[in-house]
Amino acid sequence: MNEKEKYDLAFEQFLEGRTYEAAEALLFSVAAKAFEAGWLAAGGQSLSHSKTEDKYAFLRQLIRHNK
């Protein structure tokens, strides 16, 4: 197995692991909060935290489905 194949295999294992899932969840949370902050700064109506989470739940499911 050459170095590229080793790298690809290790990266694939990382993407399928819990560490990546945790990092992905955190990044998604940061992106959602940043978008919400921009929305509010642009004069958008404030939503409760639970509504915001519900609003983006479909995106999390889509990301998980496409893994």
TABELGI-V106781 format. One line per field, one symbol per residue. ss: DSSP state (H for helix, E for strand, L for the rest). Layout:
BEGIN
ss->???
END
This chain:
BEGIN
ss->LLHHHHHHHHHHHHHLLHHHHHHHHHHHHHHHHHHHHHHHHLLLLLLLHHHHHHHHHHHHHHHHHLL
END
